[in-house]
């Protein structure tokens, strides 16, 4: 009997150990910054940043953000790439309204017909889980021939600016496990006012290969610094990002005036421990269960009405917004 108990104890310890390793194991590949050079901001000028014909976002481009969102990373795979509605653009001092339940459901239906009705049945009211993301933006100063992006020596002519890529994380969570999850990301970032940008872009006197303004970008919410990171920690070069966009959307020309938001560093409100994400996958939890768990957890870090949010980067500008109630502008 003692021997049986000992064997059971050993087996149980092995199972617990294996589970622990599965849940807390490190990523097989650690994200590393790209090989980037730094522009001298004194050797350039500023141009007005016009309303874009189209806008794209690149996700998971800083190691800290990959870790805090418990996301996977494969250096051989494309990062998330998605469209943003260019009509979401606003300028500094704008009031950005919180999407209400109707707006969330309508947008959910636009990505997945019937999803909005499902949400209405499940919830009388639902929070958007509104998040902030300071980002360095790129603006194309000329049309780009897609074939040139395969040339390792190609240097796109770009301007650089500061932006805040606001996100309704509720919609992003609902994309979990779907065949097109990044379409949900794009929808979550395309509500009116969800793309606050600076009024101007910095342009180098001479465009150089794999070179960017190396500046610290920050988010400040009600006077509290939430994000701070140097742009030279980006995992991808501008040319790589443009290639990713062209690969994802081969029929879409990269025309002059297009803007690209290059991703955000760590420090956002949406944080999830990696072990919890792995456990959820092991248990086969549905996206609705995951959403309910997030809505029922501590959500105080997410934005709420009357919050003031500043996104800034020295030399790239600053954009300040106020969060308003649903319908407020």
Long-range contacts (C-beta under 8 A, 24 or more apart in sequence): 22-278, 22-282, 23-274, 23-275, 23-278, 23-279, 24-274, 24-275, 27-72, 27-73, 29-73, 29-74, 29-75, 30-63, 30-73, 31-62, 31-63, 31-66, 31-73, 31-75, 31-235, 32-63, 32-235, 33-63, 33-232, 33-233, 33-234, 33-235, 34-210, 34-234, 34-235, 34-236, 34-237, 34-240, 35-210, 35-237, 36-210, 36-211, 36-212, 36-214, 36-232, 36-234, 36-237, 37-208, 37-209, 37-210, 37-211, 37-212, 38-211, 38-212, 38-213, 38-214, 38-232, 39-204, 39-208, 39-211, 39-212, 39-213, 39-214, 41-202, 41-213, 41-215, 41-314, 41-315, 43-204, 43-205, 43-206, 44-202, 44-203, 44-204, 44-205, 45-202, 45-203, 45-205, 46-200, 46-201, 46-202, 46-203, 47-159, 47-200, 47-201, 47-203, 48-199, 48-200, 48-201, 49-139, 49-159, 49-161, 49-197, 49-198, 49-199, 49-200, 49-201, 49-259, 50-257, 51-86, 51-89, 52-86, 52-89, 52-139, 52-257, 52-258, 52-259, 53-86, 53-255, 53-257, 53-258, 54-83, 54-86, 54-252, 54-255, 54-258, 54-259, 55-83, 55-84, 55-85, 55-86, 55-88, 55-89, 55-195, 55-258, 55-259, 55-260, 55-261, 56-81, 56-82, 56-83, 56-84, 56-245, 56-249, 56-258, 56-259, 56-260, 56-261, 57-81, 57-82, 57-83, 57-84, 57-165, 57-185, 57-186, 57-189, 57-260, 57-261, 57-263, 58-236, 58-241, 58-244, 58-245, 58-260, 58-261, 58-262, 58-263, 59-182, 59-185, 59-263, 60-235, 60-263, 61-234, 61-235, 61-236, 61-241, 61-262, 61-263, 61-264, 62-229, 62-233, 62-234, 62-235, 62-263, 62-264, 62-265, 62-266, 63-233, 63-235, 63-266, 64-229, 64-233, 64-265, 64-266, 64-267, 65-263, 65-264, 65-265, 65-266, 65-268, 67-266, 67-274, 68-266, 68-267, 68-268, 68-270, 68-271, 68-272, 69-268, 69-270, 69-271, 69-272, 70-272, 70-273, 70-274, 70-276, 70-277, 70-278, 78-244, 78-247, 78-248, 79-235, 79-236, 79-244, 79-263, 80-181, 80-182, 80-185, 81-182, 81-244, 81-245, 81-247, 81-248, 81-249, 82-182, 82-183, 82-185, 82-186, 82-189, 83-186, 83-190, 83-249, 84-165, 84-186, 84-189, 84-190, 84-194, 84-195, 84-261, 85-190, 86-195, 86-259, 87-192, 88-189, 88-190, 88-191, 88-192, 88-193, 88-194, 88-195, 89-195, 89-196, 89-197, 90-193, 90-195, 90-196, 90-197, 90-321, 91-196, 91-197, 91-199, 91-319, 92-196, 92-198, 92-199, 92-318, 92-319, 92-320, 92-321, 93-320, 93-321, 93-322, 94-193, 94-196, 94-321, 94-322, 94-329, 95-193, 95-321, 95-322, 95-323, 95-324, 95-328, 95-329, 96-166, 96-192, 96-193, 96-194, 96-196, 96-321, 96-322, 96-323, 96-324, 97-192, 97-193, 97-323, 97-324, 97-325, 97-326, 97-327, 97-328, 97-329, 98-128, 98-130, 98-303, 98-304, 98-305, 98-323, 98-324, 98-325, 98-326, 99-128, 99-130, 99-168, 99-191, 99-326, 100-326, 100-327, 101-125, 101-126, 103-191, 103-326, 104-128, 104-168, 104-170, 104-171, 107-168, 107-171, 107-187, 107-188, 107-190, 107-191, 108-171, 108-174, 108-187, 110-187, 111-171, 111-175, 111-180, 111-183, 111-184, 111-187, 112-174, 112-178, 112-184, 115-174, 122-288, 126-170, 126-295, 127-170, 127-295, 127-299, 127-302, 128-168, 128-169, 128-170, 128-171, 129-168, 129-169, 129-170, 129-173, 129-269, 129-270, 129-294, 129-295, 129-299, 129-302, 130-166, 130-167, 130-168, 130-169, 130-302, 130-303, 130-304, 130-323, 131-166, 131-167, 131-168, 131-169, 131-268, 131-269, 131-270, 131-302, 131-303, 132-164, 132-166, 132-167, 132-219, 132-221, 132-226, 132-227, 132-268, 132-269, 132-303, 132-309, 132-311, 133-164, 133-165, 133-166, 133-167, 133-219, 133-227, 133-264, 133-268, 134-162, 134-163, 134-164, 134-165, 134-217, 134-218, 134-219, 134-227, 134-264, 134-265, 134-311, 134-312, 134-313, 135-162, 135-163, 135-164, 135-165, 135-217, 135-261, 135-262, 135-263, 135-264, 135-311, 136-160, 136-161, 136-162, 136-163, 136-212, 136-213, 136-215, 136-217, 136-231, 136-234, 136-262, 136-313, 136-316, 137-161, 137-162, 137-163, 137-197, 137-201, 137-259, 137-260, 137-261, 137-262, 138-238, 138-241, 138-259, 138-260, 138-262, 139-201, 139-257, 139-258, 139-259, 139-260, 140-254, 140-255, 140-256, 140-257, 140-258, 140-259, 140-260, 141-203, 141-256, 142-256, 143-253, 143-254, 143-255, 143-256, 144-242, 144-254, 144-255, 146-246, 146-250, 146-253, 146-254, 149-239, 149-242, 149-243, 149-246, 150-243, 153-209, 154-209, 154-239, 155-207, 155-208, 155-209, 155-239, 156-207, 156-238, 156-239, 156-242, 157-207, 158-203, 158-207, 158-238, 159-201, 159-202, 159-203, 160-201, 160-202, 160-203, 160-212, 160-213, 160-316, 161-197, 161-198, 161-200, 161-201, 161-202, 161-316, 161-317, 162-197, 162-198, 162-217, 162-311, 162-312, 162-313, 162-316, 162-317, 162-318, 162-319, 163-195, 163-196, 163-197, 163-198, 163-259, 163-261, 163-311, 163-319, 164-195, 164-196, 164-197, 164-219, 164-309, 164-311, 164-319, 164-321, 165-189, 165-194, 165-195, 165-261, 165-264, 166-191, 166-193, 166-194, 166-195, 166-196, 166-303, 167-194, 167-270, 168-194, 169-269, 169-270, 169-294, 169-302, 170-291, 170-295, 172-270, 173-287, 173-290, 173-291, 173-294, 174-287, 174-288, 174-291, 175-287, 176-287, 176-290, 177-286, 177-287, 178-287, 192-329, 193-321, 193-329, 195-261, 196-311, 196-319, 196-321, 197-259, 197-319, 198-316, 198-317, 198-318, 198-319, 199-317, 200-317, 202-315, 202-316, 209-239, 210-237, 210-238, 210-239, 212-238, 213-313, 213-315, 213-316, 215-313, 215-314, 215-315, 215-316, 216-313, 216-314, 217-265, 217-311, 217-312, 217-313, 217-316, 218-310, 218-311, 218-312, 218-313, 219-267, 219-309, 219-310, 219-311, 220-309, 220-310, 220-312, 221-303, 221-307, 221-308, 221-309, 221-310, 222-307, 222-308, 226-267, 226-268, 226-269, 226-301, 227-264, 227-265, 227-266, 227-267, 227-268, 228-265, 228-267, 229-265, 229-266, 229-267, 231-262, 231-313, 233-265, 234-262, 234-263, 236-262, 238-262, 269-299, 269-301, 269-302, 269-303, 270-302, 271-301
